[in-house]
């Protein structure tokens, strides 16, 4: 394809933004400082909620099959130490995108339950003065895309969609603006969960409430289409695959239900690995 590619696997919410930047800097050094589009490295980041390193085969798990991730670890670089800004959704995602502690711009708290943005209507998100990773890469000629869970804000009191991905440096997004919540059913009946369970394409709601049954396939298809378009245009890309798996409530497509030796969690793991 003409691109120097580097795949980074994030486990247990996220690595530090500084480490990601260091890896990007290293890849640019490996291209001998070339700045043309063909030589710029492309990046795919897999972001998995609520998965520990011990849940993967490459770290010793025996009753869950993760062959694709295991192959990445075998053929690439397996990191055994990392740091996350927080163990929950919103602040960890904020740190990944900005490199700064999320408490510095209002996306963290010390008391439960409000350590994350608690509702879709919450007025808050990454503020405009914070520079994000996709903004940096986009300004340097990259195509930028994301599939899946966002959970970094929706609208402010002054501006509609102010905190969504397209306003933070991404050019293409297909996913959910909030979290995978218990009232978002696999196959909702009527308007069950409609207030929070929203599927979006860029800034447009395309399904409300969304149906989870084939959600992973849809998110993966968006990722593949984005990468294919970027390659055809000979344009370097950054893509964040932000899975709904393995965050509770656990759900799987029919193909992966009861497929693992480790119950619904194992089914989630194996469907996620299949998407990788």
Secondary structure as the mmCIF struct_conf table of DSSP 4:
data_model
#
loop_
_struct_conf.conf_type_id
_struct_conf.id
_struct_conf.beg_label_comp_id
_struct_conf.beg_label_asym_id
_struct_conf.beg_label_seq_id
_struct_conf.end_label_comp_id
_struct_conf.end_label_asym_id
_struct_conf.end_label_seq_id
STRN STRN1 UNK A 5 UNK A 10
BEND BEND1 UNK A 12 UNK A 13
HELX_RH_AL_P HELX_RH_AL_P1 UNK A 17 UNK A 30
TURN_TY1_P TURN_TY1_P1 UNK A 31 UNK A 33
BEND BEND2 UNK A 36 UNK A 36
TURN_TY1_P TURN_TY1_P2 UNK A 37 UNK A 39
BEND BEND3 UNK A 40 UNK A 40
STRN STRN2 UNK A 42 UNK A 47
TURN_TY1_P TURN_TY1_P3 UNK A 49 UNK A 50
HELX_RH_3T_P HELX_RH_3T_P1 UNK A 53 UNK A 55
BEND BEND4 UNK A 56 UNK A 56
HELX_RH_3T_P HELX_RH_3T_P2 UNK A 57 UNK A 59
TURN_TY1_P TURN_TY1_P4 UNK A 60 UNK A 60
BEND BEND5 UNK A 63 UNK A 64
HELX_RH_AL_P HELX_RH_AL_P2 UNK A 67 UNK A 75
BEND BEND6 UNK A 76 UNK A 76
BEND BEND7 UNK A 85 UNK A 85
BEND BEND8 UNK A 87 UNK A 88
HELX_RH_AL_P HELX_RH_AL_P3 UNK A 89 UNK A 98
BEND BEND9 UNK A 99 UNK A 100
HELX_RH_3T_P HELX_RH_3T_P3 UNK A 102 UNK A 105
TURN_TY1_P TURN_TY1_P5 UNK A 106 UNK A 106
BEND BEND10 UNK A 110 UNK A 113
TURN_TY1_P TURN_TY1_P6 UNK A 114 UNK A 115
BEND BEND11 UNK A 116 UNK A 116
BEND BEND12 UNK A 119 UNK A 119
TURN_TY1_P TURN_TY1_P7 UNK A 120 UNK A 121
BEND BEND13 UNK A 126 UNK A 126
TURN_TY1_P TURN_TY1_P8 UNK A 128 UNK A 129
BEND BEND14 UNK A 130 UNK A 130
HELX_RH_AL_P HELX_RH_AL_P4 UNK A 133 UNK A 139
TURN_TY1_P TURN_TY1_P9 UNK A 140 UNK A 141
STRN STRN3 UNK A 143 UNK A 149
BEND BEND15 UNK A 152 UNK A 152
BEND BEND16 UNK A 157 UNK A 159
TURN_TY1_P TURN_TY1_P10 UNK A 160 UNK A 163
BEND BEND17 UNK A 164 UNK A 164
HELX_RH_3T_P HELX_RH_3T_P4 UNK A 165 UNK A 168
TURN_TY1_P TURN_TY1_P11 UNK A 169 UNK A 169
BEND BEND18 UNK A 171 UNK A 171
STRN STRN4 UNK A 172 UNK A 176
BEND BEND19 UNK A 177 UNK A 178
TURN_TY1_P TURN_TY1_P12 UNK A 182 UNK A 183
BEND BEND20 UNK A 184 UNK A 184
TURN_TY1_P TURN_TY1_P13 UNK A 186 UNK A 187
TURN_TY1_P TURN_TY1_P14 UNK A 190 UNK A 196
STRN STRN5 UNK A 198 UNK A 201
TURN_TY1_P TURN_TY1_P15 UNK A 202 UNK A 203
STRN STRN6 UNK A 204 UNK A 208
BEND BEND21 UNK A 209 UNK A 209
HELX_LH_PP_P HELX_LH_PP_P1 UNK A 210 UNK A 211
TURN_TY1_P TURN_TY1_P16 UNK A 213 UNK A 214
HELX_RH_AL_P HELX_RH_AL_P5 UNK A 215 UNK A 232
TURN_TY1_P TURN_TY1_P17 UNK A 233 UNK A 234
STRN STRN7 UNK A 237 UNK A 242
TURN_TY1_P TURN_TY1_P18 UNK A 245 UNK A 246
BEND BEND22 UNK A 247 UNK A 249
HELX_LH_PP_P HELX_LH_PP_P2 UNK A 250 UNK A 250
HELX_RH_3T_P HELX_RH_3T_P5 UNK A 254 UNK A 256
TURN_TY1_P TURN_TY1_P19 UNK A 257 UNK A 258
BEND BEND23 UNK A 260 UNK A 262
HELX_RH_AL_P HELX_RH_AL_P6 UNK A 263 UNK A 275
#
